[in-house]
């Protein structure tokens, strides 16, 4: 994994509808900070925002661009830059073992079988889970599964890591372990992290925080200021 350099995400006149219901509306937004957290109530639009960044969701109106690349017109190029980690690792682990899952992620970019296995083992090792390489994925704890899911994304050397409630299924110890490894690797390799979370302690470690509620960005700025605004809205 190599340093990604600067990354820029631009939203312009974006609206996303489900039928006639507006899921998310963002007139204009530019994201450039390395660590960005996204907070807000369930159903407010956090996941939709993250999914827009790598084209998992298409804007009904407007556009999203990653380093000038349109997420729909140049979707494949964008997804090579923006990797998505779901809250439930079962959505990403489809092979019998962690090693095979990471190899599957690498299949398109590393053609040689031996080189692909070596790269997969290297990624698992960097996350501190190489000893799990040939274990059954079904036997792993939730924390271990989430680290394997992370490995399947990091193996592709993304510039942006999209984390959608990645610690929801984890206990406190595993959540802390997961977050520490993400932060260490993101800093080491210059990866932008965009994390949707209900964990306000985790959100507070970002450089910038977005509060999304009712399909709109209702606060945007330093984490302490935005978290205070969220607490106030939640207590009203």
C-alpha positions as CSV (number, residue, x, y, z in Angstrom):
1,X,0.0,0.0,0.0
2,X,1.3,3.4,-1.0
3,X,0.5,7.0,0.0
4,X,-2.6,8.2,-1.8
5,X,-1.6,11.9,-1.9
6,X,-4.4,14.5,-1.7
7,X,-8.0,13.4,-2.4
8,X,-11.0,15.5,-3.2
9,X,-14.7,14.5,-3.1
10,X,-17.2,16.9,-4.6
11,X,-21.0,16.8,-4.3
12,X,-23.0,19.2,-6.5
13,X,-26.8,19.6,-6.5
14,X,-27.2,16.0,-5.3
15,X,-30.6,14.6,-4.5
16,X,-31.4,10.9,-4.0
17,X,-35.0,9.7,-4.1
18,X,-36.6,6.4,-3.2
19,X,-39.8,6.7,-5.1
20,X,-41.1,10.1,-4.1
21,X,-39.2,10.2,-0.8
22,X,-36.1,12.2,-0.6
23,X,-33.3,10.2,1.1
24,X,-30.6,12.8,0.8
25,X,-30.1,16.3,-0.6
26,X,-26.7,18.0,-0.7
27,X,-26.6,21.3,-2.7
28,X,-22.8,21.5,-2.5
29,X,-20.1,19.8,-0.4
30,X,-16.4,19.3,-0.8
31,X,-14.4,16.8,1.3
32,X,-10.6,16.9,1.5
33,X,-9.7,16.2,5.1
34,X,-8.0,12.9,5.9
35,X,-10.3,11.8,8.7
36,X,-14.0,12.7,8.4
37,X,-16.8,11.3,10.6
38,X,-20.5,11.3,9.7
39,X,-23.0,11.2,12.6
40,X,-26.8,11.4,12.9
41,X,-29.9,9.4,13.7
42,X,-30.8,6.1,12.0
43,X,-32.4,6.8,8.6
44,X,-31.0,10.3,8.4
45,X,-28.9,9.6,5.3
46,X,-25.4,8.7,6.6
47,X,-25.1,5.4,4.7
48,X,-26.5,7.0,1.5
49,X,-23.8,9.6,1.6
50,X,-21.1,7.0,1.9
51,X,-22.6,4.9,-0.8
52,X,-22.7,7.9,-3.2
53,X,-19.0,8.2,-3.0
54,X,-18.1,5.0,-4.7
55,X,-21.3,4.6,-6.8
56,X,-23.1,2.0,-4.7
57,X,-26.0,4.5,-4.9
58,X,-26.5,6.8,-7.9
59,X,-27.7,10.3,-7.4
60,X,-31.2,10.9,-8.9
61,X,-30.0,14.5,-9.6
62,X,-26.7,16.2,-9.6
63,X,-23.3,14.5,-9.4
64,X,-20.6,13.2,-7.1
65,X,-17.0,13.3,-8.3
66,X,-13.8,11.8,-6.8
67,X,-10.7,13.6,-7.9
68,X,-12.8,14.8,-10.9
69,X,-14.1,11.4,-11.8
70,X,-17.9,11.0,-12.0
71,X,-19.0,8.2,-9.7
72,X,-21.4,6.9,-12.4
73,X,-19.7,7.6,-15.7
74,X,-16.4,6.4,-14.4
75,X,-17.6,4.1,-11.7
76,X,-15.0,1.4,-12.1
77,X,-12.1,3.9,-11.7
78,X,-13.8,5.5,-8.7
79,X,-14.3,2.1,-7.0
80,X,-10.6,1.4,-7.4
81,X,-10.0,4.5,-5.3
82,X,-12.8,4.2,-2.8
83,X,-13.2,1.0,-0.9
84,X,-16.4,0.3,1.2
85,X,-16.5,-1.7,4.5
86,X,-20.0,-2.6,5.5
87,X,-21.3,-2.8,9.1
88,X,-21.9,-6.6,8.7
89,X,-18.8,-8.4,7.5
90,X,-21.0,-11.2,6.2
91,X,-21.8,-8.9,3.3
92,X,-18.2,-9.1,2.1
93,X,-16.9,-12.5,3.2
94,X,-18.1,-15.1,0.6
95,X,-15.2,-17.6,0.5
96,X,-14.4,-20.4,2.9
97,X,-11.3,-18.8,4.4
98,X,-9.9,-15.2,5.0
99,X,-7.0,-15.9,2.6
100,X,-9.4,-16.9,-0.2
101,X,-11.5,-13.8,0.4
102,X,-8.5,-11.5,0.1
103,X,-7.3,-13.4,-2.9
104,X,-10.7,-13.0,-4.5
105,X,-10.5,-9.2,-4.1
106,X,-7.1,-9.2,-5.8
107,X,-8.0,-11.5,-8.7
108,X,-8.5,-8.7,-11.3
109,X,-5.3,-6.8,-10.5
110,X,-2.9,-9.6,-9.6
111,X,-3.1,-12.3,-12.3
112,X,-0.3,-14.6,-11.1
113,X,-1.6,-17.1,-8.5
114,X,1.5,-17.2,-6.4
115,X,1.9,-13.4,-6.4
116,X,-1.8,-13.0,-5.5
117,X,-1.4,-15.4,-2.5
118,X,1.7,-13.5,-1.4
119,X,0.0,-10.2,-1.6
120,X,-3.1,-11.5,0.3
121,X,-0.9,-12.9,3.1
122,X,1.0,-9.6,3.3
123,X,-2.3,-7.7,3.8
124,X,-3.5,-10.1,6.5
125,X,-0.1,-9.8,8.2
126,X,-0.2,-6.0,8.2
127,X,-3.6,-6.1,10.0
128,X,-2.2,-8.6,12.5
129,X,-4.4,-11.5,11.5
130,X,-2.2,-13.6,9.3
131,X,-2.7,-16.6,11.7
132,X,-6.3,-16.6,10.6
133,X,-5.5,-17.0,6.9
134,X,-6.7,-20.6,6.5
135,X,-9.2,-20.7,9.3
136,X,-12.9,-21.2,8.4
137,X,-14.5,-17.7,8.2
138,X,-17.6,-19.1,9.9
139,X,-15.5,-19.9,13.0
140,X,-14.1,-16.4,13.4
141,X,-15.4,-13.9,16.0
142,X,-17.3,-10.8,14.8
143,X,-14.1,-8.7,15.4
144,X,-12.0,-11.0,13.4
145,X,-14.5,-11.1,10.6
146,X,-14.6,-7.3,10.4
147,X,-10.8,-7.2,10.2
148,X,-10.9,-9.7,7.4
149,X,-13.5,-7.6,5.6
150,X,-11.2,-4.6,6.0
151,X,-8.3,-6.6,4.6
152,X,-10.3,-7.4,1.4
153,X,-10.7,-3.7,0.8
154,X,-7.2,-2.5,1.9
155,X,-5.6,-5.2,-0.4
156,X,-6.7,-3.0,-3.3
157,X,-4.8,0.0,-2.0
158,X,-7.6,2.5,-1.9
159,X,-7.2,6.2,-1.6
160,X,-10.5,6.5,0.3
161,X,-11.8,4.1,3.0
162,X,-15.6,4.3,3.5
163,X,-16.6,2.7,6.8
164,X,-20.3,2.3,7.3
165,X,-21.0,1.7,11.0
166,X,-18.0,-0.8,11.0
167,X,-18.2,-1.5,14.8
168,X,-21.9,-2.0,15.2
169,X,-21.6,-5.7,15.8
170,X,-18.4,-5.5,17.9
171,X,-18.0,-5.4,21.6
172,X,-16.0,-2.6,23.2
173,X,-12.6,-4.3,23.1
174,X,-12.9,-5.4,19.4
175,X,-14.3,-2.0,18.4
176,X,-11.3,-0.3,19.9
177,X,-8.9,-2.8,18.3
178,X,-10.6,-2.3,14.9
179,X,-10.5,1.5,15.1
180,X,-6.9,1.5,16.2
181,X,-5.8,-0.6,13.2
182,X,-7.8,1.5,10.8
183,X,-6.3,4.7,12.1
184,X,-2.7,3.3,12.1
185,X,-2.9,2.0,8.5
186,X,-4.8,5.1,7.2
187,X,-2.1,7.4,8.7
188,X,0.7,5.1,7.4
189,X,-0.5,5.0,3.9
190,X,-2.2,8.4,3.5
191,X,-5.7,7.0,3.2
192,X,-8.8,9.3,3.6
193,X,-11.3,7.7,6.0
194,X,-15.0,8.6,5.9
195,X,-16.7,6.9,8.8
196,X,-20.5,6.8,9.5
197,X,-20.9,6.0,13.2
198,X,-23.0,6.3,16.3
199,X,-19.8,6.1,18.4
200,X,-19.3,9.8,19.3
201,X,-15.9,9.1,20.9
202,X,-14.8,7.7,17.5
203,X,-16.4,10.6,15.7
204,X,-14.5,13.0,17.9
205,X,-11.2,11.7,16.6
206,X,-11.9,13.0,13.1
207,X,-10.6,16.3,11.7
208,X,-14.1,17.2,10.4
209,X,-17.6,15.9,11.3
210,X,-20.8,16.0,9.3
211,X,-24.2,15.8,11.0
212,X,-26.9,14.4,8.7
213,X,-30.5,14.4,9.8
214,X,-33.7,14.2,7.7
215,X,-31.7,13.8,4.5
216,X,-29.7,17.0,4.9
217,X,-26.3,18.0,6.2
218,X,-27.5,20.1,9.2
219,X,-24.0,20.8,10.7
220,X,-20.5,20.6,9.3
221,X,-17.3,21.5,11.1
222,X,-15.0,20.6,14.0
223,X,-16.0,17.4,15.7
224,X,-16.6,18.9,19.2
225,X,-18.9,21.6,17.7
226,X,-20.9,19.3,15.6
227,X,-21.2,16.6,18.3
228,X,-22.5,19.3,20.7
229,X,-25.1,20.3,18.1
230,X,-26.1,16.6,17.7
231,X,-26.6,16.2,21.4
232,X,-28.7,19.3,21.5
233,X,-30.9,18.2,18.7
234,X,-31.3,14.8,20.3
235,X,-32.4,16.2,23.6
236,X,-35.0,18.6,22.2
